[in-house]
Amino acid sequence: MIARIRRHPWRCAGAALLAGFVLLNAFAYLHARSMTRFAVGGTRTGRPEDLGWFEKAKVLVAGVTVRRPENGDAPDLLGVAPEKHTFLSTDGTRLEGRLYRRPGILALAVLFHGYGAAKGSLCEEAREFMRLGWDVLLVDFRGSGGSDGRDTTIGFREALDVAAAIEYGRKTTGATTCVLYGRSMGAAAILRAIAHEGVRADGIIIESVFDTLRSTAANRFAAMGLPTFPAADLLVVWGGVRLGYNGFRHNPVEYAERVTCPALVLHGRNDPRARLEEGEAVFARLGGAKTIARLKAGHTPLLAQDPEAWRAAVETFLKSFGQND
C-alpha cells in the first residue's frame, strides 16, 4: 500500500480530495434536511452560542433537532374568545388560524410566526394589536401547529400561506383595512408574498428580518465559531435541492424593492441571527413610506425584550390608519 502511494501520489491525493468533497456534501445535506424537516419527538437542540464543544461536535455529526412546533391552549385576549379556522393555502396545503374579532371592528392584523415556532408564540403581540383597536388573525405556517406538513422552506413557500391568509381574513371578517405582521421567517414570507404572489396589504410590520437566506445560514455557523464558507453555501445548495427551489434567490432584500405600501421595520441592535445591518438593508430597499425602529434586543421577540420601544413604534405606525384614534 505504501509503495502504491509512493508510485501514484497525485492519484491518491485526488482520491482523498474526492472523498472529502463527498463527505462534506453529505454532511451539508444532513444539516439541510434536519433544519427544514421538523422532528417528531426528541429534545430540541439549543442555541448554537449556548452549546459546549461536545454538543457542537455532536451537532456537526448528527445535525440539529428541531421539534415540530405545536400550540398550547388558546387563551382569551382582552375578554375575547378565539375562533378556530381552517383554510387552504394557494397550493392546497391545509392551514389553521386563530381569529379574535369583535363587533364593529373593520381593521384586521394578520400575524405570522418565525422559524421553529407556531401561532401561539404571538399571543402577546396579538394582545397589543387588539388593545390598539384591531382584530387579529394568527396563522400557523405549513409544517407548524395545526397546519399540515412537517417541512419548512424558511419563508419561500410560506409566502403562499400569507397570500391565502390575507384573502381568507378579509372575506371572513369583512375588514376594510388589513396590516400584516411577521417575525423573522414570517417577515421574509410577507415580503415574498407581496413581491411574487400579488398580495396587497395596507401596511406591513416586519420584525427581525434577514436579508438573504445565505446570510442567515452563515450567521448560524458563525454563532458556533465555525467558518461560514463553504458551509453556509452548501447548506443553501442542498436545502434548495431538497425543497425544490434556488435558495440563493430567496432574498428578502430583493423582495423589498417591490413593496410600496407603508412599512415599519423592527430590529434588534444585537441580533446574531439577522444582524442589524441586514434589517437596515431591507429597510433601504422598501419603496413606500417607511420607518425603522432599532430596539435593545437580540433575535427573540422584541416586545418581550424592549416593550416600551416596541409599543411606541407599533402604536405610532397603526395610528396612521385611523383605527386607534
N, C-alpha and C positions, 0 to 999 in steps of 0.2 A: 504493500500500500504506500509506504513512504517513498519507494523507488518510483512508483507511478506518479506521485505528486511532484517529485523532482523532475520527471520527464515532461509533465504537462502542467506546469504551474498556472498558466493562464486559463486553461480549461477548468481546473479545479476552482480557481478564484471566481470564474464565471458561474460555475455551478453554485458556489456559496452565495454569490450575489443574487442569483435567481431564487434560491431557497429563501433568502432573507426577504426578498421582494414579495414572494408568495405569502410568507408568514405575516408580514406587515399588513398586507391587504386582507388577509383572513381575520386578523385582529380588528382591523378597521370595520369590516363588515359586521363582526360580532358586536362591536360597540354601537354601530349604527342601528342594528336590529334591537339591541337592548334599550336604546334610548327612544325608539319610535314605536315599539310594541309593548304596551303595558303588561306587567306580570300579574298573574292571579296568585295571591299568596306571597309569602316571603316578607323579609324586612327591607324597607326602602333604604337604599344607600344614602348616607349622609352627604352634606355639602362637601365639595372637594377640599376646601380650605380647612375643614374640621377633621379630616381623616389623617390618621397616622401613616407612617411609611408602610407598615404591614398592610393596612387597609387599602392604601393606594396601589400597592403591588397586586393585591387581590382583584381590585377593580380592573387593572390593566390586563390581567389574565382572563377574568371571567365576565367583564362588563358590569354595568350598573344594574341595579334592580329598582325599577320604578313601578310600584303597585298601581293597578288600575284605580284612578281616583273615584271615590264614592262620596255621596252626600249623607249627612246626618239628618236628624229631624228638621223639618221645615218650620221655622218659627213664625209666629205672628210678628209683624213690624208695625209700630205705631197703632196697634189695635186692629190691623188689617190681616185677615187670614189669607194664606197663599192659595192660589188655584194651580192645580197641576194640569199642564197642557202638553200634548204630543203633536208633532207635525213633521213633515218630510223636508229634508234638505233638497236642494235643487238636483242632486244626483240620486235621490231616493232613499238616502240614509235616514232612519228614524231618529228624531231628536226629541229631547224632553226640555220643557221650560217650566218656570215657576213665575206666575204672574200675580202682582199685587196691584189692585186697582180700586179706585173709589169713585163714587158718582160725581159727575160734573168735571172730572179731570180729563183734559184733551191733550195732555203732553205726556209723552212716553219716553222713558230712558231704557234702552236695551243694553244689558251688561254682559260682557264676555270675559271669562276667566283666563288665567295663564297656563303655561305648561305644567303638567302633573297635578292639576287642580280640577275642581268641579264648581258648579254654580253656587254651592253652599259656602264657598270661600268669600263670596261677595256680599254677604248679608249686611255688614256694617256700611259698606258703600251704598247699598240699596236703601238703607235707613236714611242716609243723608240726602239722597235724591228725593225720597218721599217727603222728608222734612221741608224741602225746598219747593214742594208743590208738584212733584212729578209722580206718575205711576211708573212701575218698574217691571220689566220682564228679564228674568235671569235665565240664561241658556247654558245647557251642557253641550260642549262641542262633541263631535263624534269621538268615540273611544272613552268618554268620561261620564261619570254619574249615571243618569238614567237613559242616556242616549246609547245607540247601538255601536258595536265595534270595540276593538282594542288598540287600533293603530292611531297614531297622531302624526300629522305632516307639518307640525310646527308653524301652523298658520296658513299653509298653502291651500289645501282643500277645505280647511276651516272657513275660508272666505265664502265658500258655497253656503255654509251654515249661517254666516252673517246675513247673506242675501235672503235666505229663506226666513230667518228670524224677524228681520225688519218688515218683510212683507206680511208675515203672519201676525205680528204685533199690531201693525196698522189696521189690518182687516178686523182683528178681534176686538180692539179697543175703540176704533174709530178716531184715533189720535190724529190731530191736525199738525202736531209738531213732534218730531222724533229726533232724539240725540242718541248717539252710540258711544259707549264707554268700553274700553278694552285695556286689559293689563298684560303687558309683555307679549306673549304669543297672541293674545286677544287683540292687542293693538295692531300687530302685524296683519292679522286676518282682516281687520276693519279696513286698513289701507289698501290691501289687495282687493277686497270686495268692491271698493269704490273705483279702483283703477281698472279692474278686469271683469267685474261681474255686473257693472252698471248700477250699483247701489247709489241711491241718492238719500242723503241724510241732511237734516237742518243744521247739524253740528256734530263734532266728534271730540271726545276726550281720550287721548292716548297716553297711557302710563307705562313708564319703564320699557320703551320700545327699543329693539335692536335695529341697527342699520342694514346689516346683511346677515344671511344665515351663516356665512363663513366666519364672520366676526363673533357671533355668539358661540359657535363651536370652538373657536380659538380661545375665547375667554375662559371656557371651562378647563381646557388643558393648562392655560396659564395659572388658574387657581390651584392646580395640582403641582405647580412648579415644573411643568414639562414643556418642552419646545412645541410651539404651535404648528410649525412646518416640519414634515408634511402631514402630521397627524390630523389637523383640522381639515385640510383639503381632502384627505382620503375619507374622512368621516362624512363630509358633504357629498363626495362622489358616490359612496356606497349607500348612503341614506337615500340619495336620489334614485339610484338603481333599484333599490328595494321598493320604494314608494311610487316610482314611475314618473318622476319629474326632475328637471335640472335644478339642483339646489343652488347652483351659482347664479341662477336668475331669480331666486326668491329673495328680493331685496326691498324691504320697506322704504329705504331711502329713495329708490326709484319710483315706487308706487306713489310716494308723497307728491310728486310733481303733478299728478292728475287730480289732486284733491283741491277743490275750490271752495268748499263750504267752510264756515268758521271752525277753528280748531284750537283746542287747549292741549298743550303738551306738558305733562307732569313727569319730572325725572329726578331721581336721587343723585346727589352730588358724589356719593361714594358707592356707586353701583358697580360691582365687579362682573356682573353678567352682561349687562348692556351699559357700557360706560357712558358717562355724561356727554362726551363728545359725539357719541352715536346718536343720542337723543337730539342734540343740537344740530347735527347734520340733517336729520329727518325734518326738524323744525324749519331749517333754512330752505328746504325744498318745497314746503307746503305753499300752495298757490293762492289761498284765500286769506281772509283776516285771521290772524293767529296770535297766540300768547304762549309764552313758556314760563313755567314756574320750576325753579331749581330748589328741591327740598333737602332737608338734613336727613338723608336716608340712604339705604343700600337697595338691594334687589328683593325687598319684601314689601308687603302692602304699605304704600306711602301714607295712607290715612292713619294707620296704626303707629307709624314712626314719627310723623310730623303733622299731627291732626290740625293744628291751627292754620298752618300754611296750606294744607290740602283743602280745608273747608273754605278758606278765604278765596283761593283761586277758583274752585268749582262754583261757589256761590256767585262770584262776580261774572263768571262766564255764563251761567244759566240765566242770570238777570237780563241778559241781552235778548232773551227770547220772550220776556214779559210774562213768565209764568209764576214768578215768586215775588212780584212787586208788593 
